[in-house]
Amino acid sequence: MTVSPHAIRTFKSAVLLGFVAFACLPLVQMTMISFIATLPTDQTEVGAFTLHNYATIMTDPNLRSAFVNSIAYVAINIAITLPVALPAAYAFSRMSFVGDKHLFLAFIAFRITPPVVLTLPVFQLFSALGIVNSVFGIALAHCLFNLPISIWILQSFISAVPREMDETAFLDGYSRSGFIRRILIPQIAPGIAVTAFFCFMFSWVEVVFARILTTTNGKPISMAINALFGFRTDIGLVMAVTVASMIPGAVLVFVMRNHLSRGFKIGRI
């Protein structure tokens, strides 16, 4: 019995759609629960459709502060990591010096170190600097782990740019900083987008440093969601906050979708 190519394509499409539906099922269920009252109030009964869960996000000062803190972490993290990682990645890609490969390997080894191992020395250092329990302190701790992966990603993209482009730019009178700013950065824009995406992902969901380095101020959205669980947990509110916490990431992916789609094609620019 011979199976027609059309039947094979139909089967593959059905399997793919089934997998996508299965993967999206938790998200759909989470979104549906976020619009349901799971604790009784004066205005709504349990199980009724309501927008109260999302209204609570806007009225609760702790949740508002957590969202602002998380956005600040990401903004500060990207603003510090990218300007530092780009020259370092260029140096590893274009220059040779004693111990360059060992230093690059040390950066990668530091990145795969579990964050919990470094919480005590980081806490002691930040206590001495007076930046514990502050938004800047948490963002700086995130930079420690985002910087190695950023250098690694940008170094691979810079290495894909022909060296002849550097030489031609220098002959045309560009300085090294001018070449990086005016020629190299536009060429590796997809790599910068991928780097910013990874920085966002780490800062947005990180909880180890947030738990250790914050007591009253600077708590991110991940800690705010964890604080919602208690003896009487409002599951509808938890789901609403979780859905709302996914919106900034979705917006980032949508805005940078073209650069990200090109950037994740390894070896291409």
N, C-alpha and C positions, 0 to 999 in steps of 0.2 A: 504494500500500500504506500503510495507516494503522497507526501504532504505538500500542499501547494505553498509557494512563497507567501501568498496573501494570508494563509492561515497561520504561518509562522510569525509574520509581522503582527497579526491580530493578537496572538498569544503573548508576544513580547510586550505589546502595548498594554494588555490587560494586567500582566504581572507588574509592569512599571506603575500603572495607575493604582493597583492594589497596594503596592509598597508605599507610594506617596500618601494614599489615604490612611494607611496604618501609621505612618510617621506623623501625620497632621492630626490624628485623633486626639492625643493629649492636649494639643493646643486648642482644638475646637471645644473640647469638654471644659478646659480651663476658662475659656472666654464665656461659655454659656453660664458657668457657675458664678462668674464675676457679676452677672446681672441678676442674681437671685439673692434674696434675703435669707441668710442662714441663721440669724439670731432675731428674735422678736423685738420689735420697736413699737412706739406709739402709732406710727404711721403705716407700717407694713407688717404683714404676717409672714411666718416662715414659709419659704417656697414661692413667694410672690415675686414678680418681676419688679426690679427697682434700679434706679440710678444712684441710690444713696451710697453704695460702695465707692463709686468714683467721686462723688461729691465729698466724701470723707477725706479722700486724698488731698483735695484742695483746702479743706478746712482744718485738718489736723496739722499743727505746727511741726510735729516730729517728722511726719511723712514729707512735708514740704521741704524741711531742712535736709532730710536724707537725700532727696532728689537733687537739690542744689549742691550738696557736698559731692555726690557722685559725679555730677557734671563738672564740677571744679577739679576733681581728681583727674578726670580724663583730659581736660583742657591744659592743666598745668603739666601733666605727664607728657603729652604730645609736644607742648611748647618747649620743654627741656630736652626730651629724648632725641627728637629729630635733629635739632641743630648740633647736638653733640655727636650723635651716631654717624651723621653724613660725612664729616671730615675724617673720622676714624675709619669708616668703611672705605673711603677713598685711599687713605694711607695703606690699609691692608691690601687693597686691590692693585694699586699702582706702584707702590714703593717696596723696597726690600731693605730690611735692617736686621740686626742681630736679635734673634729670638722672636721674630715676627710670627712664625707658625706656632710656637709654644704659647705666646701671648694670646693669639687668636683662639687656640684650644682652651686656654685658661678661662677666657670669656664664656665659651660655650659650656664648660664644666661648671662654672658658677651659676649659669642659668638653670641647669638641671638639678641644682641643689634644692631640696625641699625648703620652702620659705620658713617653716616652723623651726628649722635648725638655727636660723639667723635672728630669730625674734629677740633673744636675750641681748646679744651684742648690739643689735640695732636700737633696742630700747635704751640701753645704757648710753650709747652715743648720742641719741636724740635727747635724752634727759640732760646730758651735759650741755647740749646746744640750746636747750629750752624750747624745742619744737614738738614735744610730746603733746598729745591731745589738741592737735591743730591740723587743719586741712593741708597746709603746705608740707607738714611732716609726713602724712600718709602718702601724698603725691610723690614726695622725694623717695620714700621707701619703694614705691612702685617703679620708679625710674631705675632703681638698682637692678631689678629683674628684667625690665623691658629693654634696657640699653644693650645687653649682649645679643638678644635675639634681633634687635633692630640693626645692629652692626652686621650680623650674619646675613640678614635678608638684603640689606643695601649693598653689601660687598658683592653678593652674587649678581645683582643687577648692574653694578658698575663694571664688573669684570666682563659682562656681555657687551659693553660699549667698546668699539674698536679703539685701540690706543692711538691709531692714526688721527682720530678726532682731537685728542689732546694736543698732539704735535702740531696739527694744522692751526688750532686755536692759538697756541703759543707763538707760532710764526706770524699770525695776524695781529699780535700785540696784546692778547688777553693775558692778564695775570692769572695765577692759579685760582684765586678766589673768584675772579670774574668769570673764568671758564666754568667753575662749579655752579655759580649763580645763574649764568645766562644760557649755558649750553647743556651742561650735564643734568641739572635738575629737570628741565623739560623732557630730556631723553629717558630719565628713570622715574617719571611721574607715577607709572603703575606700581613700581616698587615702593615709592613713598606712601602710596595709598594702602598697599598691603601692610606696610609697617605701622601706619597709623591705625589700621584695623586691629592688628594684634595688640597694640598698646591699649586701645579701647576695650578689647575683650578682657584683658588681664585686670585693668583698673576697675571695670564695671562689676566684675563678679568676685573680686578678691575679698576674703574675709579674715585671713590670718592676721595681717598687720592691722587691719581695722579693729579687730577684737583686742589686740595687745596694746596698741598705741592710742586708743581713744577711751575716755571714761564718760565725759559729758558732751564734748563738742566733736564735730567732724565725723559723726557716724554715717556710713554710706547706706544706700538703699538695701543692700544685702543684709546688713545688720538690722535695719528697720523691719524687713520682712520676718527675720528670725524673732524679733521682739513681739510680733503679733501673735505668736503661738503661746498659749497659756492654758489655764484650767477651762475657760470657755473661749475657744478659738472661733473667731468669725471667719469661716472659710471663704465666704463670699468676698470679704474685704481683702483677705490674703490673695485670692485669685485676681482681684481687681488691681492690686498693687503690682503683682507679678506681670500682668498684661501691660500695665502702664510702664513698667521698667523695661519692657522689650521694645517700646516705641522708639527711643533714641537710637538703638542699634539698627532697627529697621530703616529709620531715616538716613542714618549714615551709609548703610549698604545701598540704599536707593540713590543717594546723591553721588556716591563714588562707584556706582555699579560698572561703568565703562572701564575705569582704571583698574578696579578689582578683577574684572573678567580677564583683562590683559595681564595683570600682575600675577595671577595664579597659574598662568601658562609658563611653566618653568623653562628658563632658557630663552624666552622671547621678550622683546621690548616693543 
